[in-house]
Amino acid sequence: MKDTNNKLGRILELAVKAFILASVAAVILPVPKYARSLSDEEYIVWLVRLIWVLMLTAGVFAVLQLVGFLIKKLHD
């Protein structure tokens, strides 16, 4: 029974990763065509928004890594 739960969990984990990867690809693939169609001002606004989202994502990742590191240190 435990082996079945482990396999199901692994399949679910892979499905979630595949969904995230497909979502990212769906956003990234049309970017060059979209970015070329923008005026200079629109392009700067789009670029600032993109940088903001990337920085926010990296910040959340860093905070989660730090929290995980601190929890591991407190456990030891």
N, C-alpha and C positions, 0 to 999 in steps of 0.2 A: 504494500500500500504506500509506503513512504517513497519508494522508487517511482511510482506513478505520479505522486504529487511533485516530486523533484523534476520529472520530465515535463509535466504540465507547466510548472513554474518557469522552466527554461524556455519552453515554447512561447509562453506569454511574454517573457522578457525580450526574446528576439522579435516578437510581433510589435512590441512597443518601440523598440529601437528602429525597426524597419519603417514604422509609421512616422517617427520623428525624422528619419533620413529622407523619406519621400516628401514630407512637408517642407523641409529645408530645400530640397532640390526644386520643388515646385516654385519656391520663392526666388531662388538664385538664378535659375535658367533664363527667365525672361528679363533679367536686370539689364544686360547690355542694350537691348533694343529699347527698353523703357527709358534708361538714362540718356540715350542719344536724342530722344524726342523732347526732352525738357529744355526750357530756356536756361540761361546761365543762373538766374536768380532761383528758379525752381530747382535746379541741380544742386545748388549750395544748400538749400533748405533740406532737400532729400538726403544729401550727404551728411549733414549735421544730425538729422534724425537717425540715419543708419549708424553713425558713430555712437550716438547716445544709446541705442539699443544694444550694440555690441559691448560697450563699456558696462552697461547695466547687467548684461548677461555674465560678463567676466567678473563683475563685482559680486554678484549672487553666488557664482561658483566659488570664488575665493572665500566668501563668508562661510559657505557650507563646508569647504575643506578645512577651514580653521576650526569650526565647531566640531567636526569629526575628529580632528587632531586633538583638541582639548578633551573631548569625551574619552578618547582612547588613553590619553595621559592620565586622566582622573581614574580610569578603570585599573590601570597598572599601578 
